[in-house]
């Protein structure tokens, strides 16, 4: 009996140790945190410490302040946002004013400069990046949004101060938010159409690209004339009876006319505005980019002057002239710049959050659906090549964040219809992966090591579709906490993409499904869960999203990402991102006569089995994974075979071997005694 009591005590101790863990650093010590601190500025010492990634901005600030204080401007403060005149997420080098002025290269941020102070605002994704790139002339502000900026401005100046801004760089809705805050205090907002940063940037400022506009020849489902007819029908059916629709967003014009160009990095767009009336189309564009072929394409025997090519810089004057007539101009608040908004009398404006082009483009027709799915199959081939290459090279110590980034971009470039990356690849090892939008540089790059987690978030532009996928990997023995974090993120991904929901539900209402598994243990992530994606257009195509920048009703034919994550500061990051299409669900009943909806996952790349703790997955979730893997084997396996990539196919077949249901589950503490008795029974049986 004493022997059995001793056995019981040993088993109990071992059982309790399985379920009690503490977060560990990736290499088991604190060296990485110290290295991390050396990558960021330290303005509290004299002289301040600036890492080599920072930009010295003293002279630029001096020049800007001199210009601000001189006639005719006489400004107390000046606002520098990160965008361009079309509210683009990715901008041309000539529009990177915030980056040139501050050194910060993130995609979202705003700087405010006064006579003596300068501050920069961005969201939590970029706080560490700011500390790595910005010198000590700048204060990083972490709170408040526009209200925080206004509060900071009022603390820096006296009543009656003049705040300048470029009205082309603010959306209607964005400037209205500024105005609602400013009107409470004795400070004025002053639009200045000549951008002051451009003046001091001078001849060093990059110019417009030399690339020409080209016709998208692949089958698009609809010709540009059919698309125009559809939008005009929506105009005619609008209660407010618009006579014209103004398109400011670059992807609106590109989609409507089936045209593309390379003016913007990672995005196949050209600088343009479109004024679509009931019988004319005015395309405001840099005319030297429009070839005779494109001009012929935009006309025809039945309509020799269907599209009138206008000078890009004349858009404001011509819209103002048009607005003097008996007209009503339909615009979208979120993506139309404030400068064009102000040239149309308020009583002649029809304002909606988004244009009908944005809402129509969000729902892919059957041809677009097929082409986007096809692009994801070829993209999965490139990713499988990449993952199998990492499996071989990382243990040999031959890969760092930049060489991995370059390799995955190269593999995509070899696929059919490839037109380059859809954004700058996030290749993040160890603690760098804790920065949700980290991009490697020569000063910050880390080697990929078997004992660290690695996050790769990348995508491609193809003539038939745009892709975006994230996988997190480990080639050694992950800690219990890393496995739990990864598996809970995976659970959130599965729970959301297998959900069945009401037609036209708001995406935000589904967000909790991706987070619930993390919330159960007090974990979370600070970014949105999903964004729309285009057909050789934007990698982040709004307004589709799930708890993201915008929110709209989910409809059949929309595509969205599903990308829960978790980030442990200074140690590691996890994100698992897939693109999924909204499709009809198979349900026993149909309340209200409308089919319920679900998601069809079109990203087809396996997850890392070394990071999956199947004890945290239900039998249903394991079955879902196995079904997903069977689809990967069929679609991607066949494409690998067709491309003669036998070694990569063998890797894929091994990586997608089915999980076994019914394995031991991690149980709640209240059930430990039952698990203890089961273990005791096993020991007793095996000792007989």
N, C-alpha and C positions, 0 to 999 in steps of 0.2 A: 504493500500500500504506500509506504514511504517513497518507493521508487517512482510510482505513478504520480504522486504529488510533486516530486522534483521535476518530472517531465512536463507536468501541467504548468509549473511556474516558468520553465524555460520557454515553452510554447507561447505563453501569455506575454512574456517580455518581448519575444521576437515579433509577435503579432502587433503589439503596440508600437514597436519601432517602425514597422512598415508604413503606418499611417501618420506618423509625426515627422514633419520635415521642416527645415528652415531654408529660405531662399539662399542660394549660393552664387557667388560670382562665377563667371564662365571658367576661370582657371583655379578657383578655390582660394584666391587671396585678394588683396585690395590694390594690387599694382595697377589694374586697369582703370580704376577710378582716378588714381593719381595721374596716369597718362591722359585721361579724358580732361582733367582740369587744365593741363598744360596746353590743350588745344584751344582754349578760350581766353579772351582778354581778361586782364586784371587791372582795373582802373583805380584800385584803392591803394596802390603803392606808388612810390616816386623813384625813378620814372615809371610810368605804367608799363605793364607787360602786354605786348601785342603779338599774337601768333602770326606766322608768315601768311596766313590766309586773309588778313585784314587789309583794307584799303585806307590809305591816309587821305583824309578829305579836308584838311585845314584850309588849303588854298581855294578849293571849290566853294566851301561855305563862305569864305571871305568875299569871293567874287559875287556870289548870289546875294549876300547881304548888302553889298554896295549897290547892286542893281535894284534890289527891293526898295531901298531908301531914297532912290533918285526919282525925279519926275520922269514920266508922268505917273509912275506907279505909286510911290509914297506908301509902301505897305509896312505894316507892323509884323505880318506873318505870311508865309507862303506854304501851300499844301502841295506835296508831290506824291501822287498815288502810283501804283505799280502797273496799271493797265495802259491800253491804247484807246484810240477814238472809237473802237468797235467793241469794247468791253471784252477783248480776247483774253483767254487764260494764258496762252503762250504768245509772246510778242516778238516782233522783229527787233534786231539789234538797235535800229534807229530809235525805237520807242522805249528802250530800257533805261529810262530816266532815273528811276529809283535806284537801280543797281549802280549806275554811274555816280549818282550823287552820294550814296551811302556806302556802297560796297556790298550790300545785301542783295543776293540774287534769287531769293525765294519768289514764288509765283503770286504771293498775296502779302501786301503790306502798304503802309502809308507813312510818309514822313511829314513833319511840320517843322519849319524853320522860323525862328524869330530873330530879333536883332542880336540876342546874346545866347540863346539856347537852341538846341536841336534835339528832336525826339523821333523815335520810330515805333510804330505799332504793328504787330502781326499776331497771329494766333499761336497757340501752344505748340503746333507742329514745328514752328520755326524759331523758337526762342534760343535754342542752343546754336542754331545756324547763325543767328544775329551775333551772338557772343563770339563766334569764330571769325566773322567777316567784317564787323563794324568797329571802327576805332573809338577812342574815348571822347570824341566830340559829340557823340550821340548817347542819349538816354534810351534804354529799352523800356517801353511801357507795356505792361501785361494785362491791363484791365480797362474796361469801359467802352470799347468800340468808339463810335462817333461821339457819344456823350462824354467819354473819357478824354477824347481829343479836345473837345470844346472846353471842358473843365481845365485841362492843362493850359490851353491858350489863354483863358481868362486870368490864370495865375501869372502869366508871363507879360501881360501888357495892361495898359491903362484903358479906361472906358473910352469909347470912340475909336478904337483901333480898327484898322482895315486889314482884312484877311484876303489874300489873293489866291486864285485857282484858275486852272485851264478848264473851261467848260466842256471841251471835247473829251476830257479824260474822266468824266463822271457821268454815270447813268442818271436818268430822270429820277428814279426811286432813290438812288444814293444821294443826290443833291437835295432832294426833298427832306431826307432825314437830317442832313446838315442844317438846312434852313429851319426845321422845327426846333432844333437845339439852339441855334444862334439867335432866333427871334426873342428868346427870353432874356437876352443880355444886351448891353450897349456896345455891340461889335457888328461890323458889316462884312458881308461876303461880297467880293468884287471879282466878277469874271474878267479874265485877261486872256484874250485869244492868242496872243503871241506868247508861247511858252518860255518862261524865264530860264529854265534849265537848258533849253535848246540854245539860247543866246550865249550862255557862258560855256557850253559844250563846244560850240564853234565848229571849225572845220574838221575836228577830230570825230565828230558825230558820224556814224555810218550812214550810208545812203540807202535808197530803195534797191532791192535786188534786180538783177537783169533778166530774171526768168520770165518767160512768156506764158500767157494763159493758154491752156490746152483743153480739148474736148474729152470728156470721159466717154470712151467709145464702148466700154462693156455695157451689156444689157442692164438697164437701171429699173426696169419695171414700167416706168412712165417716161415719155419724152418731156423735154422742157415745156413744150407747148401744152401738153396735157396737164402738167403741174400748174402752169399759169392759169389754165381754164378752171381747174379745181379751186384755186385760191380766189379767182374772180367770182366764182359761184358762192363761196363763203362770204365775200364782200357784199354781194347782192342780197344775201339772206340775212345779213347783219341788221339788227333793229335800227341802228343809228345811221345806216345807209352811207358808208364811207365812199368817197369818190376816188381815194388813193390810199395805198398802203406803203409806208416807208420802212425799208429794211436796212438796218444798220449793222447787225451781226454778220460777220464774214461768211459763216457757214450757211446762213439763210440764202444768200445770193448764189453761193457755190452749188447748194442742193437744188435750188429752183431752176437754174439754167444748165445743170449738168456740166459745169466747168470747174477746173481745178488749176492751181498754180503752186509755186513754192516760195511765196513772199514771207511766210511765217515758219519758223522752225517747228518741226514735228506735226504741222497742220497744213494740208494741201490747199491753201487759200490765196486769194489775191485781194488787195485793198480795193474796196468798192462799196458804194451805196446803191440801192435800187428804189426807184419810185415807180410803183406799179399802179396805174390807173385802170379804169374799166376798158380803155381802148388803146393805151400806150404803155410802153416800158422805157423808162429812162435809167440807163446804167452809167453811174458816175464812176469812172475808172481811169487809171493812167493809160491813155490811148496808145502809147508806144508798146504796150504789152499785148494789144489786141491785133492778132495777125489777120491777114485776108481770109484765111480758112475759118477763123472764129467769126469774123464779120458775116461771111456767107452762111455759116451755120445758124447764126442768129437772125437770119432773114429767110426769104423764100419767095417763090413765084406768087403765092397767094397773099404774101405780106412782106413786100420788099424792104420795108422800114419798120419791122416789128419792134426791134430793140434799137433805140437811139443811143449812141455812144456819146457821153458827155464827159467833160473834164472833171476829174476827181475833186479838184479844189473849188469848183463852182457850185457844189451841192447846196450850200447854205443860201447863196444868193438866188438860185433858181427855185428852191422850195419856198423861200420868202415871196418870190414873184408869183408862184403858183397859188399861194395862200391868199393872195389879194382877190381871187375869184370866189364864186359861190361854191366852196368845196368843204369837204370834211376829210381830214387826214388821220388814218388809223396807225397808231404806233404802239410799241411795247415798252413799258416803263423800265424793265430790267436791263434791256440791251440797246436802248437808244440813247445816244449821248445828249447831254443837257443843252449843248450849243444849238443843235438842230431843233430841239423842243422849243427853244425860246423864239425862233423865227416864225412860228405858226401861232396866230392868235388863239388864245385859250378856248374861245367859243367854237373854234373850227377843229379842235383836236378830239379824237376818240382814243381814250387811254385804256389799255388792258395790260395785265402783267406781261403777257407774251404775245407775239404775233401769231397769226394763224399758220404761217409757214413753220414756226418752231413746233407748234402742237401737231401739225400734220406730219412733219418729218419724224416726229418721235414714234409714230406707229408705222412700223415697216410693212410694206406690202409683201405678198408671197415671194416675189423675185428678190427683194432686198433681204428677206429672212433667209432664203437659201444661200445667197452669196455671202452673207455674214457668217453663217454656219460653216460654209466651205472654207472661208478664210481662217476660222478657228481650228479646223482640222489640220491645215498646213502649218499654222502657228504652233500647234501641239507637237508636230514633227520636229520643229526647230527646238522646242523646249525639251523634248525627250533626248535629242542629240546633246543638248547642253547638260542635262542632269546626268546622263551616262558619262559624259566627258569629265564632269566634276568628280564623279565617283572614282574615276581612275586617277585624276591629276591631283586632287586635294591632298590625299595621304602622302603624296610624293613631295609636297611643299612647293608646288609649281604654279600656284594661282594666287593672285591678290584681287582686291575689289575691282580695280580698273581692268585688269586683264580678263576677269570674268565678264564684266560689262561689255567689253569689246568683243568677246567671243560670242556671247548670245546675240548681239547685234549683227555680227557677221553671219551667223547661222540663219537668222531670219532673212538676211539680204539674198540668200541663195534660193529662197522659196519663190514659187510662181507668183507673179503680180506684186512682188515686194517693192515698196517705195520708201523704206526707211523706218526708224523707230517712231512710235506714236507719242513718246515723251522721253525725257532723259532717264535712262535706266537707273533704278534704285538698287544698288549692289552693296549690301551692308553686312559686315561680319561682326560678331560679338556685340560689344556695347554700341557700335554705330547703328545697329538695327533698332536700338531703343529710340532713335530719332525717326519718326514715321516717314519723313520726306527727305532723308539723307541722300546726298549724291556724292560719290567719292571724288576726291581730288588728290593731287600728288602729295600734299602735305598731310592729308587725313587718312589715306588709304591704309587698310590693314590686310595682312595675309589671311586667306581662308585656311582655317586649321581644323583638324578632326574633332578637337575638344571644344569647339565653339559653334553656336548656332549661326546660320547664314540666311539672310532674307533677300530674295530677288524679286523685284516688282518691275515688270517690263512689258512692252507691247510693241506691235508693229502696225504700220500703215500698209495696206494692200489695196490694189485697185478695186477690189470687191468688198473690202471691209476693214474695220479697225479693231485691234485686239488689245487686251489688257489683262494680265494675270499675275498673281503673286503666289509664290511658294516659299516655305521656310524649311530649312534642311539642317541635318546634323549627321556627321560621319563617325562619331565616336560613341560615347556613353553619356547621354543627357542626364541631367539631374532629375529627381522626382518632380521638382517644381516646374522645370522646363517641360516635362512630359505632360504634367497636369494642365499647365497653361495652354500648350499646343492642343491637347485633346479637347479642352473646353472651347477653344476657338473653333475647332473643327465641328464640335457639336452645334455651336451657334450657326455655322455655315449650313450644316445639314438641316437643322430645324427650320431655318428660314426658307431655303430653296425647296423643301418638300412640303411647305405649308399650303393649305387650301384656304382661299379667302374670297370675300365677296367681290363681285365685279365693281370696278372703279373705286376701290378703296384707296385712301391716301397712303402713299408709301411709308410715311412716318409711323402710321399705326402698326406696321409690321416690324418696326425696328427692335422692339423688346425681344422678339424671337431670337435674334442674333446675339443678344446680350444676356439672356436669362441664365445660361449655363455659367457665365462668368459671375453674374450677380450672386448666384447661389453661394459663392465663397468670397464675396467682397471684392471682386476684380471688375475692371471695365476698360474701355478705350475712349479716347477723346476726339475721334474723327467720325464722319458720317459712315453709314453702312453701305450705301450704294449710290451709283451715278449712272446716267444713261450713256450710251455709246453709239457712234455713228457708222455709216457705210462709207468708208474712206472720207471721213469728216473728223469731228472732234472726238478725242478719246474720252472727254467728259462732256457729254451732250445733254444740255438742260432743256426742259425742266424736269425730266425724269430723274428720280432719286429716291433714296430711302434714308430719311433723317440726314439729308445733305443740305447743300446751299439752298436748293429750291425743293418744292414738293408739288406733286400733281397726282391726279387720279390714275391708277395703274390700269392699262387697257391691254387687251389681247394684241400681240404684235410688238409691244414695247420690249426693249432690251435694257437690262440694268446689271450693274455689278453687285455682288454680294461679298462683302469683305470685312468681316469682324477681325479683331486683332487684340493683342495685349503687349504692353511695352514696360519692361522692368528697367528703370533708370540705371544707366551705367553698366548694364549687364547684357541684356538681350532683348529682342523684339520678335513677335510672332504676328504674321498676317497671312490669311488664306483667302485669296480673291478669285472668284469665278464670275464669268459673264453668263447670265441666264435670260431666257426669253419668257415673257408672260404668255401663257397659253391656257386653253380650256382644261379644266380638271374633270376627271371622270367621277361623278358623284351619283349616289343612289337616287337623290331627289334634286329638284331644281326650284328652290324658293323664288317666287317672283317671276318665274319664267325665263330667267337669264342664267346662262351657264356660270358656275363658279370658276375661279381661276387658280392657277398654280404656276410654278416655274419649270422650264426645261433648260437644264444646264448645257451650255454650248462650249464651255472651256473643258478640255479633255486631257488633263495632265494629272497623274497620280500624286498622292500625298506621301510624305515620308513616314514609312512604317516604324522607323526607329523612334519616332516622337509620339506615336499613338499608343495610349494606354487603353486597351480594349475593355479593361474592367470598368472604365468610365462611360462606356457606350452601351446603350440598350441593344437588345436583339434586333429591334426594328432599325436602329441606326446602322448596325452592322450589315443588315440586309440591304439597306439603301446604298451603303458604300460598295458592297459587292455588285449590285446592279449597275452602279456608276462605272465600276472597273470593267465590267463585261462590255459596256458601251465603248469604253476607251479601247479595249482589246480589239473590238470589231472595227471601229472607224479609223483609229490612229494606227492600229496594227496593219490594216490593209494598205493604208497610205505609206507607211514605212516599207512595206513589202514592195509596193509599186515603185518607190524611189530607190530600191536596191539597198536599203539600210538594214541588213539582216542582223548585224551585231546590236544595233539600237533596238530592233524589234525583240531580240532575246532579252535585253535589259528590261524592256517594257513588260514582257510577259512575266518576268520574275517580280517586278515592282507591283504588278496588279494581281498577284495570286490572292485568291479570296481569303477573307478573314473568317475565323471559325466562330460561330455563334455558341452561346452557352458556356463560354469560358468564365472563370471566376470573376466576379464583380467586386469593385470596391464598395463596401457597405458603410452605412452610417454607424456612428459610435454605439447606438442602442442595439445594433445587431452583432456587435463584436462577440458577445457571449455565445450566440448561436454559431458563429464562425469558429469560435474556440472549441465548442463541442464537436463540430464536424472535423476539425483538425485532430482532436483527441481520439475520435473514433477511428480516423485513418491510421494513426500511430498504433493504436491497439490492434487493429486488423493486421497491419503489416508485421507486427511482432509475434503473431501467433505461428 
